[in-house]
Each structure stands twice: as C-alpha cells, then as structure tokens.
Amino acid sequence: MTAASSPTSALRIRKAAVLGAGVMGAQIAAHLTNAGVETVLFDLPAKEGPKSGIALKAIANLAKLSPAPLADKALAASIIPANYDDDLGHLKDVDLVIEAIAERMDWKLDLYKKIAGHLSKSAIIASNTSGLSINTLAEALPEEMRHRFSGVHFFNPPRYMHLVELIPTRLTDPSVIDGLEAFLVTTVGKGVVIARDTPNFIGNRIGVFSMLATMHHTEQFGLGFDVVDALTGPAVGRPKSATYRTADVVGLDTMAHVIKTMADTLPDDPWHQYFKAPVWLAGLIEKGALGQKTGAGFYRKAGKDIVVLDVARQDYRVSEQKASDEVAAILAIKNPAEKFAKLRASSDKQAQFLWATFRDLFHYTAYHLADIADTARDVDFAIRWGYGWKLGPFETWQAAGWQQVTGWIAEDIAAGKAMSKAPLPAWVTDGRSGVHGKAGSYSASANADKPRSQHPVYQRQLFPDPILGEKFDTGSTVWENDGVRLWTLGEDGVGIISFKTKMHTVNDQVLDGIQHAIGIAEEKLKAVVIWQDAEPFSAGADLKGALGLLQAGKFDDFEKMVANFQRTSMRIKHSLVPVVSAVRGLALGGGCEFQMHSARTVAALESYIGLVEAGVGLLPAGGGLHELAVRAAKANPADPFEELKKVFETVAMAKVSASAFEAKNLGLLRDSDVVVFNAYELLYVAKQVANALAESGYRPPLYQRAIPVAGDVGTATFRASLANLQAGYFASEHDVEIARRIADTLCGGVIERGSTVDEEWLLALERKHFVELAKTEKTQARIAHTMSTGKPLRN
C-alpha cells in the first residue's frame, strides 16, 4: 500500500488484522476498533468448541478488564474472531497486519511463512515485539514483502499509553514508515518515536535498566520495597505505581523475561553483570507469586491491608510506604539543581539511594544514546510516554544543571561507586549545558542538534508535548481579565478562550470574561474555540466561593451567581458566531454545561464528562438540565419523557463518562460532536470545525418558546423508581431529595403532561431548586467535605 496523497501522508487503513489474542493482541485490536478500523483478531484454532474460541474468549474478556480497553463496550461486537486454520482468507483484503504473539523468534517466523501467501501486494506488515530483532524477523518474509515490514511496538495498556515505537528495518520503504507514523499519530492517537533495531528498542532498554538499577540499589542500601516505592513514585515525578508496584502490575515473569532478553542479546554491554533477576525476584517467581495476576508479588492484599514482602523475614508485613523526613524535605525543593546537590551531599541512606539510581540511569542513557536513538528527544519522549514519567532522563539531568551533575557522575565513576567503570562519552563533557536547546535536541550519532520531525502530520499539533525549555507561539491577546484570556493564533479569524483559574474552575471572573469575550468575538472575529493549554477542560464551579456565600448567609448573592452561570451558558448557545468547545480530560459540572451549550464540541477520546453536582448535594444549574429538557422535546415532541429516561439516571447518579464515546451514550455529547484520538491535535481540529461552521453561514438556534414537557406525570414516574432505591438502601433520604428536584426540573415542574413552556421557565426551575438545596445543612456539609477531602459525602 502506498502512502496516501493527503497532506499528512497517512495510510488509508480500512481493515486490519491482529495476530495473537493474548493480553496485548486483544487490546491492540480493541484500540484499532475504537479508532474505527475494522479489525480481525486471529489466534490458534481451539481444541474444543467453536474453532475461533480463543479469539472469542479474548474479545469477551475485554469487557472485564480495567482500565477498559474499549471506549464503548458495544464495540466488542465489531471485532471479528478468527483462527489460522479456517480464516486466512480474511487477510486478502486487510491493509495492515500487526503480529502480537509470544516473544519467541521461531514461532513468529513460522507464522510469517504461514500468512505470507494470503496477503495482498500492498498490505503493511508489522510486529509488536517488545525487543526481538526486526531485521531478523523480516528475513522470514518473501523478498517482495520486506520493504513493507517494520516493528510497531505498543506499550501496555495500548489505549492509554501514549507511546508507540516504530522500528524500520534496513529495507523498509521510507514512505511506509511515513504513512504508518501519520496513521498512528492521528487515527490511533499515539506519540510515535522512531527507534533503532537494538534489543528492547528505546523505552524498555532505558526503562528496564532504570528498574534494574533501582533493584540493585534497593539491595545495596538495605531498603524495603515499600520505602523504595515511596521514593520512586510521584515524589520524583513518576507514576504512583513507582517501581515494585509497577513490576507487580506488569507481571514478575514478564519482568524476568525482559531482563533475560537483555542478558542474552547484550553480552558486550558494560552493565551486563546486572542483567539478571535478583534472588528475591527469582524466589517469588518460583513460588508462583507473579504479581497482580496471581494476587501476590512484592505486595499482596491481606483483608483490608496491603502487605509488602520483607526479604529478611521471608514473609509479608504491613506496608509503611514513607520517605524519611530529611529526604521528603529535599524532594519538596522546587529548584532541581539544589535538590540534586542536597541528595548527593546527604548522609541519609534514602538520599544516597536516590542519587545512585539517578547517577547510574544518566550514565547508562548517555553511554548508549548513539546506538539506540537518533536524538536525546526520542529517549526522553519514549520514557515519558511509555513509562509515565514527567521528565525523561536527559531532561532531568539538564534541569539539575548538566555540568554540575556530569562532574559528580565522573567523580563517582573514578571512585568506583558507579555500577560500571565505562567512561562517559566525550560529547557529555564537551562544555555543553544540556542536550535540548533552540537548535533542537542532540544526536550523538550525527554529533549535531536536530530539530523536531518535519513530517506533515505534526502540523496538526499546534501545541505539541514540549521537551524541556521548548516554547511555542502563544498567539496574540485580544482581551483578558483575571478569569479568561481571549486570543488568536494565526490569521484565520478564530478566537480562543482559555481559563486562567486552577483546574480551570469557573468563578465570577470566568463567567463575566466568557460573556465579554463572546461580545468582542461577535464584533471582530468569525468564530470562537474554548480550549485549555492543559487538562482538565474544567473541573466545574469554584466551590470555595460558593460555600463562602452560603456560610455567610448571602443567598441573594448566591442566586445572582447561579443566574450569571446560566446567562453565560445561554450567551455561548446564542452567540452570533459559533462557539466550539475543545474538551480533553475532565469536563465536570459547569465545564460540562458550557460544552453542552456550544455550537459543537470536539472532544479528545480520553474525555471524562459529567454533570456531577448531585455528588455535592446540588443539581446542575448552569443550564444543563434546561438543555437536556430542550433536547428531549426536540428528539420526541410527542413524549419527551422517553428521552428523559435516558439522561435522568446519568444526572441523578452523577455519572462521569469513561470516554468521549460513552459521553455520547450518556447524552452528554451529541451525535454530531467530533471525537479526536490525539489530544495534541484537539485545537487544530476544533479551529477547523469552528471555521467550517462560520463559513457555512452559521446562525445560533432560535430561543424556544414552546417546549413540550413531561410534566407532573413524568416527575411522579421518576419518584416511584426513587422510592425503590431508598427502600433498598441504595440511596439516602437526601440523595432522593436531590433526585426528586432533578426530575421536577427535567419534566418542567408541577404542570400537566404535554404542556409547553419556554426556556426561561426551565432556567428559573433550575435556579429555584439549586438555591433551595444549597440552603440545606446536608448540602453544605457535602460541599465542605468534598472541598476538604476531594471525596463525596453520603449523608
């Protein structure tokens, strides 16, 4: 298949096949299906039952996994189960084949020989191997197919991990790599790093070494696994699962296999002596304690407690995951140079442990840069996107002061303290201040700084993930206040509204700012996009300000704030220029209501959208219930209650979507709203949508004066179902009271079924119930509890 002639040179992939229905294969098939690619999932023929039973079982299992591989459970029915005996005919019309069977070279080579004759002359073939040689695998294919073969290595879980490593062979056609890169970035939503064909590629080569160094120093400094996890998690900008919890999640047998691959394939590596599983890791595997999948590994659950393995006692003890006071204080220092200086100087063994793990990681990464990656940027992105670190190893080193840290590493190598005596490469000590700068990122193999990829697909990323020190054009400010900034990027006449508040919460300045910015846009611009420079889209109303008014008994001011919220939503809806909401991450409460009132929403796949006010004892009153009632009447004027049934539970139970697709199922996004797979493309697509609406002669919806409602009969029907919930102790008395008021608002109040009302009637009902709930002791207790703990209170 040749690269398509679109500006991004993406491959036109209509249908794909995934070979191997194991954990990775099934989840890759699930994510391709999320992306709208028809996918066939192959495995061996089953010995009993249906011939494609293995693939069928894997597809059924997708619905049980957490986090969910499918963005909508119904998509499981779209995956085609297949087996190698009966179904190879499927391969003739497949555009992309991804092999994801076990990491056995001989099995993979046999499978390639089996499928080669069934593939079309244009099909792209890829292996999801995590470390075997791509060039060696290519040799099993007929010569005419080798230019279409490469490695495409997804990280687990494939839906959520941003990294995909793309590994060309010596013979891969560059247009195939270009096409795959564009497909993976835009259609599948990934961050692509081009890796060299070296064992374990980039992510696992560096990531697994980091774990091996951590394990070595755990033993050297005599620290508990729980203490190490306290030191190597969020405290140093890494995921909560840190080191040993991560190993448990990955599987200790998998971990040992990856370590063995390094030992077998890297005999000349100066750190080779450390490429072996520590005694205690081998011991756990021997006992069958393989981590999370077997219920025990470094950790296990004992009743309500999490217990951790104590090597000295050969038994589990209660986990006391905590850094020493001295180290906790050092890690809290904001300045990285000062932090690293204090870690190295401290005599606390936890500080010494941390310095040692960083030192050996920096040493190893610098030593191997020339062999494994084109640039330092590729290494940092691979670790950030594949392992969830906030900064990659080179970024961490540079932030801490390149020359200062380099001097310390050299001293430790000379003193025999480092894991290897291998010298630092000459480029490290050539007087540079780092590897990332204005000219790009350093390439050790080319001995030059290289800019970012010029591939056309990246023109869609107006604000890509920045590497250390990178700055992008932040446009021209049109107007701003303390709550929002209205700005433009380029000359397309599309304004962008961004919030300035923490978590992009909504306060008076944001409300007034949005209204004023839309007024300016109507005069000077042709469309507006509401977009934030980072997640979340909006965590909703500023509860602190609201609670302050309530506790001071300023109910008139409180009601004015609610009315202003509604006025803002209606200003968005009835703006004379289209307002498009660009959503990623959380869009809760008022954030959800703003996007509901937009002319269109463009949502990243990973958007978690919900009207969550019931959780804090309130109901949506930024126009959300009013909008749902209007939509229900439009969808079914004869009986809006049928439509309201679909959304009542969503609101009353404060449900939050687990994806943009689920938000459509919950009635919080419209069918016409657009889902984007790569969050870095969100602003680009939202601007395109806004521009298209403007160019098509956009007019806002007319104010609705005759909205048919479900009335008191609808409310009574909802109340009957609530009585059952309360009787079964699934809902407290206050929960029922909140839900009753939600029902009353959605159904238009105490009026006859089929009556018509206008929009202001529905908005007034929202305000009335919202303010009455806010005056109750129980709601105020819920708000205060959520603010202090971040968790809902059931009272």
N, C-alpha and C positions, 0 to 999 in steps of 0.2 A: 504494500500500500504506500503510495507516495504521499508526502506531506501535502495537506490541502493548501489551496491558494488563498486562504483567508489571511487577514493581516497578522494573526497570531501563529500561522502555520501549524495549527492544531490538526491532529489526525481526526478524521471523521470515523469515530468508533460507534457503529450501530449495535454490534453484538460482540460479546467477549466470552471466553471460556476460562474457567479456573480449574486447574488440575490438582486434585487433592482437597478433600473435605475435612481436613483436620482443623485445629483451632484457628490458624492463620488463613488457610484457604477459604473456609466458610465465611470468615469475617471480611476478607477482601471481596468475595462475591457479594456479600451484603452491602458493602460500601459502594461498589460499582452499581448495584441496583438502586441504592439511594440516589446516585447520580444520574439515574435514568438510562443506564446501559443495560440492555437485555443480556443476562448472564446465565451460562450453563455451568453447573458445578459437577465435576466428574470425581468419581472415586472407583476403587476396585469393585467388581461385582460381589454382591452379598452371597454368602453360602446358603442362607435360608431366607424365606420371604421374598419380597419384591427384589428384582435384580439390582435396582438402584437404591436399595435400602440404606446403604451407608450415607449416601448423599442426602437422602430423605431425612434421616435421623439428624444429620448435621444442620439441615435447614430448620427442622422443628426446634432444635436446641437453641437457635439464635434468639428466639423469643424469651428464653430463660436467663440469658447472660446479662450481667450488669458490670459496667455500663453497657447500655443497649447498642448492639452493632447496627440495628436497623433504625432509621429516623422515623419510621412508621411501621408498626408490626405487620400491617396488611401487605407490605412489600414482600414478605417472605413467599407469598404465593406466586410472585413473578420470577423467582429463581427456578431454573429448570434443572431437576435432578437427573444425573446421567451416570453410566458406567462404561468402562473401557471395552467391554465385550460387544454391547449392542448399539452404542450411541456415538461411535466415532464419526458417523455421517454428519452430526451436528457441526463438525469442525470445518466443513467445506464453505460455510457462509459466515465464519467468525473472522472479525477484523483484528482481534487481539487475544493472544493466549498467554495466561500467566500460570506458570508451574509453581506449585507451593507444596510439594510432597516433602517427606522427611529428608534430613540433611545427609543423604547417602549418595555419593557421586555415582556409584554403579546403578542404583535404582533410577536416578534422574536420566542417565544416559540411555538406559533401556527404554524408558518412557518416550524419550525424544524420537528414538528409532521407530517406536510403535505408531506415533501420531504423524510423523513427517509426511507420509504419503497422502494423508487426508486433508492437509491444509491447502488453502488457496495460494496462488502465486504472490499475493500481496499481503498476506497475514503477517502481523508483527508477533514475534515470539519472545517471551521474557521469563526469567527465573526469579523467584522471590527468595533465593538462597540468602542466608544472612552472612555467608563468609566463604563459600566454595569458589574456586576459580571460574570466572565467567568464560575466559578464553578456552579452558579445558572443556567446559560444558558445550561450548559452540562446536567443538570438533565432532560431536555425535550427530550433528545435523548435516543433511546433504549440502554440498558446497554452495548451491544457488540460494540456500536459505540463511547462510551465516551472516550476510550483511543486514538481515532483518532481526537479528538476535541481540539481546542485551540483558543485563541484570536490572530488575526493578524491585528494590528491597523496601517493603513497607515496614513500619515499626508497629508494635502491638500496644493497644488495640488500634487497628487501621483507621477506624472512623475518627478517632480523637487525636492520635499522634500526628503532628503536622509534617514530620519528615518522611520523604521518600528518597532513597539513594538510587541514582540512575547510573549504571555502570556499563559503558560501551566496551566492546572487545576491540582487538586490533582491526577487525574487518567491518565493524558496524558502520552502516551508511550514516554520515552526519545528519542527513535530512530525517532519518528515522529517530535519532536522538532528539532533534529539534521538535519534531512532531509529538513525540512522547512527552517531552518536557511541557509543551503547551497544554496537552490533554490532561496531564497530571496536575498542573497548576490551576487551570480554570475549571475543567469539568469535574475533577476529583477533589479539588480544593487544597492541594498539598504544597509544602515547601520543598522544592527539589534541589538536591545537591548532587553535582556530577562527581562521582568517586572513581578512583583508580582501581584496577583489578588486583588488589592486595588483600591478604587474609583479613576477614571481618570488616573490610572496607574502612569507612571513617568512624561512623557513630559507635559501633561496637568495639572497634580497635581501641579507641581512646576511652570510651565509657567503661568497658570491661577492665581495661588497665587501671582506671581510677578505682574500681571496686577491689581489684587485686591489691593495689597499694593500700587501700583502706583496711582490708583484711590483714595484710602483713603488719601494719602499724597497730591494729587492734591488739594483736598478739604481743608485739614489741613493747607496747606501753601498758599492757595488762588491763585493758578497759572492757567493761561489759558491753554486749551488743546493743542494749537499750541506751547506754550513755553515748555510744558512737552514733546511734540514730538521732539522738538529741543534738549532736554536734554537726551532723552532715545533712540536715534537712533544711527547713525554712531559715534557720539561723545563718546559713551561708548561701541563701538564695536558691535552694534546691527543693524538690517536692517533699511533702510530708512523709512519704514512704521512705525517704532517706536511703540508707544502704541495705540494711538487713531485712527490713520490711519489703523493700523492692525485690530482693533475692527471693523471699517467700512468695511474692506475687508472680514473679517470672517462673518459679519452679527451680528447686535446687538441682534437680537432674539436668534441666536445660542449662543452668548456670555452669555446672561441671562440664557439660558437653562443649560449651563455647570456650571454656578455659582450655580443654583438651585440644580443640581445634587450633588455638593459638600455639600450644606447645608443639603440636605435630607439624604445623605449617610455617612456624617462625623459628627454626632451630638456631639461626645466627643472630637473633635479636639479643642485644646486650643485657636485657632484663629476663632472658629465657628461664633462669633458675626459679623465678617467681610464678611461672605459668603452670601452677599446679594447685589443685584444691587443697586448702588447709585440712589438717587431720580431722578437726571437728566438723567440717563440711562433709567430708567423705563418710564420717561416722553417722551423720544424720541420714545421708542417702542410703547407707547400708541398712538402717532401721526402717526405711520406707517413709521417713518423715521428710517429704519433698516440698513442704511449704503449704501455701493456702489450699492447693487442690487435695491434699491429704489431711488437712485440718491441723497439721503441726509441722514446724520447721524451726527457725530461730525463735519463733513465737508460737503460742497456741492459746486458745481460749479455755479458761477454767472457770466455769459458771459465768459470773459477770466480769471476772478479772481477765486481763491479758497477762499471761506469764511469759517469761523470757528464759531461754536456755542459759544456765550458768555452767561454763565449761569445767571450772574447778570442782563443783559439786556433782557434775554429771547429772544434773536434774534441772527442772524449771523452778523459777522463783517469780514473785510478783515484780512486774516491770516498774522501774522508778526512773523513767526517761527524763533526765535533767542534767544540764551543764553545771559546772561549778560556778560559784558567784563571780570569781575573778574572770573566767572565760566568758560568762554571759555578759559581763560589763564590757569586755574587749569587743565582743561580737556586736554590741549595740553601737559602737563607734561608727559614725557615718563616713568619715574620711578613710578610704581603703588603704592609703599609704600608711597612715597612723595605725590602723587596725593590724596590718601585717607586721609592722615594726614591733608592736606590743606582743603579738602572738610569738614572734621569733625570740624576743627577749625574755618572755615569761618562763619561770621555772615550773609552773603548773603543768603536770603531765598531759592534761587535756589540750592545753595550748600548744605544747610541743608536738603532740599527735597531729593537730590540725596543720601546723606549719609543715610537718614532714609529709603529710598527704598532698598538700598543695605543691610543695617543692618537687616531689617525685613526678607528679602529674605534669607540671610545667616542663620539667627536664625531658620526660618521655615524648611529650607532644612536639616540642621544638626539635628534638633529635630526629623524629620521623616525618616531620612536615613535608620534606621534599619528596619522600616516597609515596605518601598516601593521598595527598590532596594537591590541587592546583594552587590554592591560596589559604591563608590563615582564616579568611572569612568562611570558607567551606567547612573548616574544622569547628569554628565557633557555632555556626548555624546547625551543623549536624548534632552537636551536643545539646544545644538549646532546644531544638525542635524534636530530637529523638529521646532526650532524657529529661526534658522539662526544667533545665537549669535557667536561671535568669540571665546569667552571663556565661559565655564559653570560656575555656581555659586561657586563651590568649587575651580575651577582653579583661578577665580577672587580673591577670599578670600586668597588663598595660595600665589598668586603673590603679593598681597598687604602686605604680612607679617602676617602669621597665628596668632602668639601670640599677636602681636600689635592689630590687628583687634578684636581678641577674647576678649581682655581686654576691649576694647571700647564697644563691644556688652554687655558684663556683666555689665559694669557701667550703660549703658542705661536701661537695664532690671531693675537693682536695683533702678534707679532713676524714674522708671515708664514711661520712654519715649518710650519704645518699644511697639509694638502692643499687645504683650502678656507677661504675667509675668512668663510664663513657663521657667524653668531653662534650661540652655544649657546642653546637655548630658555630662556625666563625661568624655567621651573619647575626647571631644573637648578641654578640659583644662588639659589634662594629660602631658603637656610639649612637645607635638609634634610640628613639624614645618610645617605640612600640611597633606594632605590625599593621595597625589601621590608621589611615590618615586621609588627607584631602585627595591624594592621587589614587587612593584605593587601598587594597589590602595586599600584604606581602606574599609573593610567590617565591618559595625557596628554590624550586627547580628552575625558574626563569631568572632568579635574582633581580626581581623588579616588582614594583607595586602594580596591581591590576585593578581596573575599575569594575563595577558590577556588570553582570551579563547584559549585553545589548539585545538579547532575544526579544522580539516584538511583544511577547506575552506580558513582559514586565512593564510595558507602557500602560497597562491596565491598573497597575498598583501605584496610585498617586502618592500614597504614604506607605512604602514597604516597611517590613520589620527592620528597624535601624540597627546597624552594627555600632559598637562603641564610638561615640563622638560624631556620628553621622547626623546631619541636619538636612531637612527638606524644606522647600519653599512653603511657607505658611500663609501665602496669599496676601491680599490687601484688605485691611479692615474697612468696612463701610460704616459701621456704627457698633458701639458696645456700651454696656453698663456693667454693674457688678455681677449680674447673673448670666448674661449671654454675650457672645460676640457674633455679629453678622459680618461675613467676609466673602470674598470671591477668590477663585483660583483660575487664572487664565481669563480669556475674553469671551466666554460663552454666555454671559448674562445670567448664570445660575448662581444665586446666593447660597451661602452655607451658614446655618445657625448652629453654634456649638455652645454647650453649657459650661460654666466656669466652676460650678459647685462640686464638692466632694461627692463621689459616687454619682455625679450628675443628678443629684436630688433637685426637687422643684420647690423653690421658695418664692416670695413676692417679687424679688428682682428678676427671677427667671420668667415668671408669669407676665410681668409688665414688659420685660425685654422681648419675649416672643411676639407679643401683640404689636409693640412698636416696630420691631424688625420687619414684620409682615407688612405693616403700613409703608415702610420705606421700600420694600421689595415691590409693592404694587405700583409705586411711583417710578422706580429706577431699574428694576430687574424683570426677567421674564419667568422665573421660577425660583423655588427655594428647596433646599435639602436640609433636614435636621440630622446632623451627624456628629458623633463624638470622636475625638482623636484616639480614644482607648475605650475598652469595655469599662463599665456597662453602658448601655444606651441611656438608661435612667433607673435608679432604684426607687423612684416614686417620690411622694411628697416628703418634705423635710418635717419629720415627726416632732423634732425638738421644738421648732417654732410653734407647731400646732398645740403641743402639750402645754407649752408656756401660757398660751392664750386661755386654754381650758382651765388650768390650775389657778389662773388669776381671775377666773370668772368673767373674762371678756368675751361673752358669747356673741355679741353683735359683731365684734372684730373677726371672730372665728367664722361667722356666717358670711361676712364680706370676703374673707379669704377663699371660702368654698365657691362663692359666686364668681370670684375672679378666675378661679381654676376653670370653671365651666365656660366663662367668657373666652378664655384662652383656647380651649378645645374648639369652640364654635368659630373663633377667629381663624384657626387652622383650617377648619372644614369649609368655611365660606370665603376664604381668601380669593381674590380675583386672579392671583397667579397660583399655579399648582404647588402644593407643599408636599414633598415626598419625605417620608421618614426612612432613614437608613439604620436598621437595627442590628446589633450584634450583642451577644451576652444577655444580661438581664434587662428586661423591659417590664418593670413591675408597676402596679397601681397607676399613678398619673402618667408614667412613661408609656404604659400600655395604652392608656386612653388617648394620648397625643397621636400615637401611630394609628389608632382606630379612626381618628378624625381626619387623617391625612388623605390627600387625593389618591395616594398609592403608598404602600410600604414595600421596601426592598429589604429583605431580612437575610442575614447570614444563616446557613444551615444550623449552626450552634447558637440559636437564639432561644432564650428561656423566658417566655412571655406569660404574664398572668395578671389578673385582677385580684390582688391578694389582700384587699382591705379587710375582709371578714376575719383574717388571722389576727388583726389588731382591734377587733371589735367594731369595725365600721363597715360601710358599704361603699362601692365605687361612686364618687360624686363629682368626678371631673368630666361628666358627660358620658361615662362608659355605659351605664345602664340605659340611659336615654338612647344611645346609639344602637345598642342591642335590640331595644324595642322597635326602633325605626327600621332596622334591617329585617326583623321578624315580620313586620307588617308588609314590607316590600316583597319579601320572599313568598308570603302566603297571606294575602289580604283577607281571604275568607276565614281563615283560622290561624292567627298569629301564634296561638298557644302551642301548636305543633312545633314551630321553630324555637319558641322559648324553652321548651322542654330540653332541647339540646344544650342550651347555654346556662340554664339555671344552676345545674349542679356544678358546672365549671366555676361560677362566681361564688356560690354559697360555700363550696368546699375550698375556695382559694387555690384552685389548681393552677400549676405552672407547667407550661409545655416543656417537653424534654427535647424538642427540636422545632424548627420553623414549620415542618410538615405537620407535626402534632398540633401546633398553634392553629393551623387551618382546620384540623378535625375538631378542635375545641371551640371554633367560631370566633377566635381572637384575631386571626388573619383572614382576609378574603381570598377566594379562589384566584382572583386577578392579581393578587400580590405576588411579588417576584422573590424566588429563593436563590441566593448566591452561595456557591460552595466555598469560595476562597474569601475570607473576611477582609483580606488586603485589597480585594477588587470591589468592595462594597460601595465606596464613594464614587468610583468611576461609573459603576452600573447605575447607581441612584441618580447621578447627574445626567446620564443618558436618558433614563426614564423621565426625569423632570423636563428635560429638553424636548423629548418626543411629545409629552402632554402639552407643553406650551406651543409647540409647532403645529399641533393638530387643532388649535383654536379652543383651548381649554376654557370651560365655564364651570364655576362651582355649582354644586347641587342646589336646587331651589329650596327655600325654607318650607318645611312640611306643615301644612295647616289642618290636614285631615288624616291622622294616623289611626287606623283601626287597632283597638287594643283588646286583650283577653279579659280585662275587667275583673270583677269580684269573683266570678266563677273560676277563672284561671288561678287567682290567688288562693281560693279555697281548695282547689285541687293540689296545689303545691303544699299547702299547710297540712293536708291529710298525709302526704308522704313524710313530712317532717315529724308528725306525731309518732310514726313507726320508728323513726331513727331515735327519737328521745326515749321511747319505751324500751328499745334495745340497748340503751346506754351508749349509743354511738355519738350522741350529741348532747351537750349540756343545755340547760334552760336558756342561757344567754346565746349560745350558738343558734338555737331555734328562733329566738327573738330577732337576731340579725338576719337569718334566712327569710323569716316572715316579711321583714321590711324590704329585702331584696325582691321577693316575689311581688309584693304590693307595687313597687316601683316599675318592675318589668311589665306588669299587667295593667298599668295605667291607673291604679288606685281603686277606691270603692265606687266604681261606676259599672253600669250594665255592660255585659259582654257585647262586643261588636260596636260599642260607642267609638266615636272618633275624637281625638284630642290633638293639640298642636305640640310643637317641640318644647315650648316654654312650660307647658303643663308638666311634661315629663321631667324637665330640669328642676322645676320647683319641688316636685315629689322627692327627687334625689336629695336636694338640699335639706328639705324638712326632716327626712329620716336620718340623714347623716348627722345633722346638728342634734337631734333628739338622742341618738345613740351616743354621741360624743359627751353629752351631759351625764351619762350614767357612770356610776362608780366602777362598774366592772370593765367598761371600755377603757376608762382612764387607767385602770390597773394593767390592762393588756398592753396599752401603748407604752407605759412606763417600763414594764417588764421586757418588752421587745427591744426598747432602746438600751436597757442596761445589759441584757444578756444576748441579744441578737436572735433569741428563740421565742416562738409564740407561747402564750399562756392559755391554758384551758381552764376557764373558771365559770 
